[in-house]
Amino acid sequence: MKFICGRYQLDLSRPHVMGIVNVTPDSFSDGGKYSSTELAVAHAIELVEQGADILDIGGESTRPGATPVSLEDELQRVLPVIEQLAERVDVPLSIDTYKPEVMRAAIAAGADIVNDVRALQEPHALEIVAASNVGVCLMHMQGTPQTMQLEPQYDDVVTEVAGFLQSRLQAAQAAGIAAERITLDPGFGFGKRTVHNIALLQQLPVLQALGYPLLVGLSRKSVLGKITGEDVDSRLYASLAASVIATMKGAAIVRVHDVKATAEALKVVAAVR
Ligand SMILES: Nc1nc2[nH]c(SCC(=O)O)nc2c(=O)[nH]1
């Protein structure tokens, strides 16, 4: 299964690890010695050394209830990191944003993938991606980061998420984005309760049947906390279990914080799957 993303063409027949690089001032507690750019770049390089196949750079937290970040602030955070990494690492760089202006600037700075939690629904997002040769991840979210966890409701979450992703696929194809440039993502935790997240993981093969590589992000998420009782800093083992389950059920890419542990676990999956 081929994924064309900018300068790269990935063979997704083996599971790939996408390392998370959060470039938000509060994501690196360094006492102000270095800027978040230097720390983010150093962290990203370390993730590649640990086995990251892809880096996902994000300047705005989309966690439930997260405060929105201005366009200027997001650009100032992510562009220097992408520019430096484009020269220093040899893996696809993904920009985790829903803002079309950030997509445009990040692509110009060297991003190979647009990872959009809003599935290119913002005005001009489809055109910006179509005019490039970057890969794209179309993710499902119900509501917005500010509202999505207020009593999310579904009649049948898997059918509804699949239907949304199909509608976004049609929009992407209509805009001229080639199928080989597209991955899909159920958006674990984005407007879903534990029962919904578990159903989506259990029935991942239904989404895989849409015919596109699946990207899954469960790393350290609250559904794992609900299942294990562990807080966010103690969810490595649960995250590894989630990555193994997801890839055994067909996920092609897992988006994680803990790259070395996940890369090793996925070597076993690749040997057995
Ligand atoms: N494609 C994709 N992008 C993401 N960005 C975040 S940010 C929230 C967090 O990491 O807790 N989650 C995801 C995800 O699940 N899929």
The ligand as a Tripos MOL2 file, in Angstrom:
@<TRIPOS>MOLECULE
LIG
   16    17     1     0     0
SMALL
NO_CHARGES

@<TRIPOS>ATOM
      1 N1         -4.4320   12.5020   12.7030 N.pl3     1 LIG1
      2 C1         -4.5040   12.7270   14.0350 C.ar      1 LIG1
      3 N2         -4.0080   13.8830   14.5560 N.ar      1 LIG1
      4 C2         -4.1170   14.0700   15.8860 C.ar      1 LIG1
      5 N3         -3.7370   15.1380   16.6440 N.ar      1 LIG1
      6 C3         -4.0810   14.8460   17.9270 C.ar      1 LIG1
      7 S1         -3.7870   15.9560   19.2470 S.3       1 LIG1
      8 C4         -4.5090   15.2210   20.6340 C.3       1 LIG1
      9 C5         -3.5820   14.2360   21.3470 C.2       1 LIG1
     10 O1         -2.5480   13.8240   20.7790 O.co2     1 LIG1
     11 O2         -3.9320   13.8970   22.4980 O.co2     1 LIG1
     12 N4         -4.6590   13.6300   18.0370 N.ar      1 LIG1
     13 C6         -4.6920   13.1340   16.7400 C.ar      1 LIG1
     14 C7         -5.2240   11.9170   16.1850 C.ar      1 LIG1
     15 O3         -5.7730   11.0330   16.8720 O.2       1 LIG1
     16 N5         -5.0940   11.7710   14.8230 N.ar      1 LIG1
@<TRIPOS>BOND
     1     1     2 1
     2     2     3 ar
     3     2    16 ar
     4     3     4 ar
     5     4     5 ar
     6     4    13 ar
     7     5     6 ar
     8     6     7 1
     9     6    12 ar
    10     7     8 1
    11     8     9 1
    12     9    10 2
    13     9    11 1
    14    12    13 ar
    15    13    14 ar
    16    14    15 2
    17    14    16 ar
@<TRIPOS>SUBSTRUCTURE
     1 LIG1         1 GROUP 0 **** ****
